Amino acid sequence: MQIYKYRKVTSTQDLAKKYLANKAQEIAAFIAQEQTAGYGKRGRSFYSPAKTGIYLRVVLVKSF
């Protein structure tokens, strides 16, 4: 499992999408202390300032 840690990102979801677009074959976690443009279901934005939480996206890939 790959673990990517950041202080500040636009969105952990964006990082996960880029990772998958590059045909990733390994499980990965993207962790950030702050997001400047975080969003959830249906593109709804949410407040994710520094030092108030951990923002995380996990990518699970199918391997055979």
BELRA-V542367 format. One record per residue. N is the residue number from 0. SS is DSSP state (H for helix, E for strand, - for the rest). PHI is phi as a letter, one per 20 degrees, with the letter a starting at -180 (NA if undefined). OMEGA is omega in whole degrees, -180 to 180 (* if undefined). Layout:
n=N ss=SS phi=PHI omega=OMEGA
n=N ss=SS phi=PHI omega=OMEGA
This chain:
n=0 ss=- phi=NA omega=176
n=1 ss=E phi=e omega=176
n=2 ss=E phi=c omega=180
n=3 ss=E phi=d omega=-178
n=4 ss=E phi=d omega=-179
n=5 ss=E phi=c omega=173
n=6 ss=E phi=e omega=-175
n=7 ss=E phi=b omega=178
n=8 ss=E phi=c omega=173
n=9 ss=- phi=f omega=-179
n=10 ss=- phi=a omega=176
n=11 ss=H phi=f omega=177
n=12 ss=H phi=f omega=178
n=13 ss=H phi=f omega=179
n=14 ss=H phi=f omega=180
n=15 ss=H phi=f omega=179
n=16 ss=H phi=f omega=178
n=17 ss=H phi=f omega=179
n=18 ss=H phi=g omega=180
n=19 ss=H phi=f omega=179
n=20 ss=H phi=f omega=179
n=21 ss=- phi=e omega=177
n=22 ss=- phi=l omega=-180
n=23 ss=- phi=g omega=-180
n=24 ss=- phi=d omega=-175
n=25 ss=- phi=c omega=175
n=26 ss=- phi=f omega=-178
n=27 ss=E phi=b omega=175
n=28 ss=E phi=c omega=178
n=29 ss=E phi=d omega=-174
n=30 ss=E phi=c omega=180
n=31 ss=E phi=c omega=176
n=32 ss=E phi=e omega=-178
n=33 ss=E phi=b omega=174
n=34 ss=E phi=c omega=180
n=35 ss=- phi=e omega=180
n=36 ss=- phi=b omega=-180
n=37 ss=- phi=f omega=178
n=38 ss=E phi=b omega=-179
n=39 ss=- phi=c omega=-180
n=40 ss=H phi=g omega=178
n=41 ss=H phi=l omega=177
n=42 ss=H phi=m omega=180
n=43 ss=- phi=f omega=-179
n=44 ss=E phi=f omega=174
n=45 ss=- phi=b omega=-177
n=46 ss=- phi=f omega=-178
n=47 ss=- phi=b omega=-178
n=48 ss=- phi=f omega=179
n=49 ss=- phi=f omega=174
n=50 ss=- phi=m omega=176
n=51 ss=- phi=c omega=-179
n=52 ss=- phi=r omega=175
n=53 ss=- phi=d omega=-178
n=54 ss=E phi=d omega=-166
n=55 ss=E phi=c omega=172
n=56 ss=E phi=c omega=179
n=57 ss=E phi=d omega=178
n=58 ss=E phi=d omega=176
n=59 ss=- phi=d omega=180
n=60 ss=- phi=d omega=180
n=61 ss=- phi=e omega=177
n=62 ss=- phi=c omega=-180
n=63 ss=- phi=c omega=*
